Amino acid sequence: MDIIEIFLSASFWAAAIRIASPLIFATMGELICERAGVLNLGIEGIMVAGAFAGWIAVWAGLPLWGGVGVALLTGMAIGLIHAILSVPFGLSQHVVGIGITLLATSLTFYTYRVVLPEVSSPPKIMAFQPYEIPLFSDIPFLGPALFSQTPLTYAAFALVAVTAFVLYRTPLGLAVRAAGESPAAVAAQGLSVTAIRMGAVIVGSGFMAVGGAFLTMSAFDSFFFEMVNGRGWICIALVVFGAWKPGKALLGAILFAAFDAFQIRLQQTGVGAVVPYQVFLMMPYLLSILALILMSRRAEVPAALMTPFNKGER
């Protein structure tokens, strides 16, 4: 298969959409946090915790959507800790975020060993299966690529639409964006900047955890600690790439996923026989960095991002 055939293959784009799905969840969560003025560097650990929580809940007997709910609540609980430390206490968002990542990852490892002390390899669950949307899945090329995915992938795309609608078409979204741009103006309207920012971090962290749960409940059927593998940090870059806009962030996630799917297929061609596989593994990251540099030059950062707000201070 040559390079042109790879890009013209419906299976390639189906794989790209599948790879992009956890990134979409986590990117929307990070975007909500940053739009409210809080940088959430706990995303990597939250995704690990969500991946484990959803998987272990299903393994314990809950239905798949129940596992998604458990992952969501786990992420929100961790997000609450982040929100308390970074918003009303005004601690460094960088330090809090890194601490949350270490805390969530360590707690996940500890819980795993307590629940499964004698297990050498993680047990498997019955994960979400692809669901073909009637009529749409029969469309040539687009059908197999877009409309033959698992339900969580459809939920990821729906989340983008909901996030965009709430941020740009509702008073709540206006308040969230204002909290990240001019918190003093929000306070002048009688609204609580603290409540808005805390709510954004809690909700955003829940979406990040669902992104992690996608890996164990849709992409795979088991859990291992290396499965998140830096996706959280990529999502932070995708928010910048998307200029803090849901639609552009979605395109960024698909672009990175396409790079990732491309390097996997490129290894199977004649090129893979002469080029070290490490080169292919770093390709999506290098290309994403290049795209980030080109796009971020025109991006407008929320004016109050990472700026603590204390009512009454100028």
Backbone hydrogen bonds, N-H to C=O, Kabsch-Sander energy under -0.5 kcal/mol:
donor,donor_aa,acceptor,acceptor_aa,energy
6,I,2,D,-1.7
7,F,3,I,-1.8
8,L,4,I,-1.4
9,S,6,I,-1.3
13,W,9,S,-1.4
14,A,10,A,-2.2
15,A,11,S,-2.1
16,A,12,F,-2.2
17,I,13,W,-2.4
18,R,14,A,-2.0
19,I,15,A,-2.7
20,A,16,A,-2.1
21,S,17,I,-1.3
23,L,19,I,-0.6
24,I,20,A,-2.3
25,F,21,S,-1.9
26,A,22,P,-2.1
27,T,23,L,-2.8
28,M,24,I,-2.5
29,G,25,F,-1.9
30,E,26,A,-2.5
31,L,27,T,-2.7
32,I,28,M,-2.1
33,C,29,G,-1.9
34,E,30,E,-2.6
35,R,31,L,-2.5
36,A,32,I,-1.2
37,G,34,E,-1.2
38,V,33,C,-2.4
40,N,38,V,-0.6
41,L,39,L,-0.9
43,I,40,N,-0.8
46,I,42,G,-2.5
47,M,43,I,-2.3
48,V,44,E,-1.8
49,A,45,G,-2.6
50,G,46,I,-2.6
51,A,47,M,-2.4
52,F,48,V,-2.2
53,A,49,A,-3.0
54,G,50,G,-2.4
55,W,51,A,-1.5
56,I,52,F,-3.1
57,A,53,A,-1.9
58,V,54,G,-1.9
59,W,55,W,-2.5
60,A,56,I,-1.7
61,G,58,V,-1.2
62,L,57,A,-2.3
67,G,63,P,-2.0
68,V,64,L,-1.9
69,G,65,W,-2.0
70,V,66,G,-2.2
71,A,67,G,-2.4
72,L,68,V,-2.5
73,L,69,G,-2.5
74,T,70,V,-2.4
75,G,71,A,-2.5
76,M,72,L,-2.2
77,A,73,L,-2.3
78,I,74,T,-2.2
79,G,75,G,-2.6
80,L,76,M,-1.8
81,I,77,A,-1.3
82,H,78,I,-2.1
83,A,79,G,-3.0
84,I,80,L,-2.5
85,L,81,I,-2.0
86,S,82,H,-2.5
87,V,83,A,-2.4
89,F,84,I,-1.5
91,L,85,L,-2.2
96,V,92,S,-2.7
97,G,93,Q,-2.1
98,I,94,H,-2.2
99,G,95,V,-2.5
100,I,96,V,-2.6
101,T,97,G,-2.2
102,L,98,I,-2.3
103,L,99,G,-2.8
104,A,100,I,-3.1
105,T,101,T,-2.2
106,S,102,L,-2.3
107,L,103,L,-2.8
108,T,104,A,-2.0
109,F,105,T,-2.2
110,Y,106,S,-2.6
111,T,107,L,-2.8
112,Y,108,T,-2.5
113,R,109,F,-2.0
114,V,110,Y,-2.0
115,V,111,T,-2.8
116,L,112,Y,-2.7
119,V,116,L,-0.6
125,I,221,D,-2.4
127,A,125,I,-1.0
128,F,217,M,-3.2
131,Y,149,Q,-3.4
132,E,130,P,-0.5
133,I,131,Y,-0.6
133,I,147,F,-2.1
136,F,134,P,-2.4
137,S,133,I,-2.6
138,D,135,L,-1.0
139,I,136,F,-1.5
142,L,140,P,-3.0
143,G,139,I,-2.2
145,A,141,F,-1.5
146,L,142,L,-3.2
147,F,142,L,-0.8
147,F,143,G,-1.7
153,T,150,T,-1.1
154,Y,150,T,-1.4
155,A,151,P,-2.1
156,A,152,L,-1.9
157,F,153,T,-1.9
158,A,154,Y,-2.1
159,L,155,A,-2.2
160,V,156,A,-1.4
161,A,157,F,-1.6
162,V,158,A,-2.5
163,T,159,L,-3.0
164,A,160,V,-2.5
165,F,161,A,-2.3
166,V,162,V,-2.8
167,L,163,T,-2.6
168,Y,164,A,-2.0
169,R,165,F,-2.2
170,T,166,V,-0.9
173,G,166,V,-0.8
174,L,170,T,-2.0
175,A,171,P,-2.2
176,V,172,L,-2.3
177,R,173,G,-2.6
178,A,174,L,-2.4
179,A,175,A,-2.0
180,G,35,R,-0.6
180,G,176,V,-1.0
181,E,177,R,-0.9
182,S,178,A,-3.1
185,A,182,S,-0.9
186,V,182,S,-1.4
187,A,183,P,-2.5
188,A,184,A,-1.9
189,Q,185,A,-0.9
189,Q,186,V,-0.8
190,G,187,A,-1.7
191,L,186,V,-1.8
193,V,191,L,-0.8
196,I,192,S,-2.1
197,R,193,V,-2.7
198,M,194,T,-2.6
199,G,195,A,-2.5
200,A,196,I,-2.2
201,V,197,R,-2.3
202,I,198,M,-2.5
203,V,199,G,-2.6
204,G,200,A,-2.7
205,S,201,V,-2.3
206,G,202,I,-1.6
207,F,203,V,-1.8
208,M,204,G,-1.9
209,A,205,S,-2.1
210,V,206,G,-1.7
211,G,207,F,-1.9
212,G,208,M,-1.7
213,A,209,A,-2.4
214,F,210,V,-1.8
215,L,211,G,-0.7
215,L,212,G,-0.9
216,T,212,G,-0.9
217,M,213,A,-2.1
218,S,214,F,-2.0
219,A,214,F,-2.6
220,F,215,L,-1.8
227,M,224,F,-1.8
231,R,228,V,-1.8
234,I,230,G,-1.7
235,C,231,R,-2.0
236,I,232,G,-1.4
237,A,233,W,-1.7
238,L,234,I,-2.2
239,V,235,C,-1.7
240,V,236,I,-1.3
241,F,237,A,-2.8
242,G,238,L,-2.4
243,A,240,V,-1.9
244,W,239,V,-2.5
245,K,242,G,-1.4
249,A,245,K,-2.3
250,L,246,P,-2.2
251,L,247,G,-1.8
252,G,248,K,-2.1
253,A,249,A,-2.2
254,I,250,L,-2.2
255,L,251,L,-2.4
256,F,252,G,-2.5
257,A,253,A,-2.4
258,A,254,I,-2.5
259,F,255,L,-2.1
260,D,256,F,-2.3
261,A,257,A,-3.0
262,F,258,A,-2.4
263,Q,259,F,-2.2
264,I,260,D,-1.5
265,R,261,A,-1.8
266,L,262,F,-2.6
267,Q,263,Q,-1.4
268,Q,265,R,-0.9
269,T,266,L,-1.3
272,G,266,L,-0.8
272,G,269,T,-0.8
273,A,270,G,-1.0
274,V,271,V,-1.4
275,V,271,V,-1.7
279,V,276,P,-1.4
280,F,276,P,-0.8
281,L,277,Y,-2.0
282,M,278,Q,-1.7
283,M,279,V,-0.8
283,M,280,F,-0.5
286,L,282,M,-2.5
287,L,283,M,-2.8
288,S,284,P,-1.8
289,I,285,Y,-2.4
290,L,286,L,-2.2
291,A,287,L,-2.4
292,L,288,S,-2.6
293,I,289,I,-2.4
294,L,290,L,-2.0
295,M,291,A,-2.4
296,S,292,L,-2.7
297,R,293,I,-0.7
298,R,295,M,-1.3
299,A,296,S,-1.0
301,V,299,A,-0.7
304,A,180,G,-3.1
305,L,302,P,-2.0
306,M,37,G,-2.0
307,T,304,A,-2.1
311,K,309,F,-0.5
313,E,310,N,-2.3
